[in-house]
Amino acid sequence: MTTHAPPGPHIEVRDLRRSYGSGTTAFEAVRGIDLVVEPGTVVALLGTNGAGKTSALEVVEGLAPPTAGEVRVLGLDPVADRAEVRRRTGVLLQTSGFPADLTVGETLAMWAATMTVPRPVADALADLDLADRVDVRVRSLSGGELRRLDLACTLLGEPEVVLLDEPTTGLDPESRRRVWDLVARLRGRGCSVLLTTHHLEEAETLADRVAIMHAGRIVREGTPAELGADLPATIRFEGTPAELPGLPDPAALPAAVRVTTEHGSTTVESTDLQVTLTALLAAAAEGGVRLEGLDARSATLESVFLAIASGAHSDDRALEGADR
Ligand SMILES: Nc1ncnc2c1ncn2[C@@H]1O[C@H](COP(=O)(O)OP(=O)(O)OP(=O)(O)O)[C@@H](O)[C@H]1O
């Protein structure tokens, strides 16, 4: 039995489809997606509610067969080669089901007993900041502690591939950062990680590549920077143009494409942030205007996501149209 992944992607998904029900009640939740996760990389699957992220992830996890298409994990079929794939893969489901009466330590020991070569339980506890909870029963854990225990179990077998369904939902900012560090370390030692998240900053911080799903399809895929590249950057400052007579009309700034005012502040959208910002700052200096609350940023994943969710994305509309 091989214990090393063959060269090539850790996860390969080709034209994956997954339907629920049959006949007139059939519903296709995943409508032909392609996804590749290379060793030592993190891929985040983002999407609107009901986009099909969990439905797709469950097929990669081997929990359900695809209705059509092909999935390979470490070059193997996650359903047909389930035992081998499970041994080398760490899976975090959206909800856990630990026995309530066991303590944290007992839960991890029980989990470790199912593995060929588990890591030391003490290391797993320390990694997830659970060392002082070792004797606490599962039923008494807070939501965030329970999530961290779940993650500790997921990573106990030193998996090569890690599949995380919303790993930081319910975690406070400090615990979330700790999980982000952990995922970064996994990547550092050559693991591949496929995760779903609603947390756009999480995707931006962690992911080498992001795939955004909507209505069963991947409508955008790329690095976080690539995804933001085709949307305008924004410059915001307090005050409306009428209140800042020392400034030229912001709409006339070079590369400015749209100016809006809301709640007493102005937003300038720009196709070239540096050019627009330089001209704005020069004009402000010349006119003796202080731009309070000045904020300038490239398009973020949030703006890409909101454009898709609102149907404003042109590719997205084309895809939805193709379905009708
Ligand atoms: N067992 C099922 N039977 C019928 N429809 C289902 C079933 N499970 C999921 N669905 C539907 O499939 C679609 C995709 O659901 P899925 O849970 O994969 O989405 P998601 O992107 O993970 O959503 P969320 O972000 O809200 O968790 C939804 O419309 C959901 O109602």
The ligand as a Tripos MOL2 file, in Angstrom:
@<TRIPOS>MOLECULE
LIG
   31    33     1     0     0
SMALL
NO_CHARGES

@<TRIPOS>ATOM
      1 N1        -30.2670   16.5160    1.5830 N.pl3     1 LIG1
      2 C1        -30.6990   17.5000    0.7920 C.ar      1 LIG1
      3 N2        -31.8480   17.3670    0.0890 N.ar      1 LIG1
      4 C2        -32.2750   18.3390   -0.7380 C.ar      1 LIG1
      5 N3        -31.6360   19.5200   -0.9320 N.ar      1 LIG1
      6 C3        -30.4890   19.7000   -0.2450 C.ar      1 LIG1
      7 C4        -29.9630   18.7110    0.6490 C.ar      1 LIG1
      8 N4        -28.8130   19.1920    1.1900 N.ar      1 LIG1
      9 C5        -28.6400   20.4100    0.6510 C.ar      1 LIG1
     10 N5        -29.6410   20.7210   -0.1970 N.ar      1 LIG1
     11 C6        -29.7700   21.9560   -0.9810 C.3       1 LIG1
     12 O1        -28.6410   22.0910   -1.8120 O.3       1 LIG1
     13 C7        -28.2720   23.4680   -1.9240 C.3       1 LIG1
     14 C8        -26.8090   23.6160   -1.5510 C.3       1 LIG1
     15 O2        -26.6810   23.3760   -0.1480 O.3       1 LIG1
     16 P1        -25.2580   23.4090    0.5610 P.3       1 LIG1
     17 O3        -25.4630   23.0860    2.0090 O.co2     1 LIG1
     18 O4        -24.3180   22.5810   -0.2110 O.co2     1 LIG1
     19 O5        -24.8670   24.9400    0.3740 O.3       1 LIG1
     20 P2        -23.7300   25.7860    1.0730 P.3       1 LIG1
     21 O6        -23.0830   26.5800   -0.0080 O.co2     1 LIG1
     22 O7        -22.8530   24.9220    1.8830 O.co2     1 LIG1
     23 O8        -24.6110   26.7350    1.9850 O.3       1 LIG1
     24 P3        -24.3240   27.4640    3.3900 P.3       1 LIG1
     25 O9        -23.2850   28.4960    3.1060 O.co2     1 LIG1
     26 O10       -25.6540   28.0810    3.6870 O.co2     1 LIG1
     27 O11       -23.8780   26.4240    4.3640 O.co2     1 LIG1
     28 C9        -29.2260   24.2400   -1.0140 C.3       1 LIG1
     29 O12       -30.2500   24.7870   -1.8360 O.3       1 LIG1
     30 C10       -29.7900   23.1750   -0.0790 C.3       1 LIG1
     31 O13       -31.1190   23.4790    0.3130 O.3       1 LIG1
@<TRIPOS>BOND
     1     1     2 1
     2     2     3 ar
     3     2     7 ar
     4     3     4 ar
     5     4     5 ar
     6     5     6 ar
     7     6     7 ar
     8     6    10 ar
     9     7     8 ar
    10     8     9 ar
    11     9    10 ar
    12    10    11 1
    13    11    12 1
    14    11    30 1
    15    12    13 1
    16    13    14 1
    17    13    28 1
    18    14    15 1
    19    15    16 1
    20    16    17 2
    21    16    18 1
    22    16    19 1
    23    19    20 1
    24    20    21 2
    25    20    22 1
    26    20    23 1
    27    23    24 1
    28    24    25 2
    29    24    26 1
    30    24    27 1
    31    28    29 1
    32    28    30 1
    33    30    31 1
@<TRIPOS>SUBSTRUCTURE
     1 LIG1         1 GROUP 0 **** ****
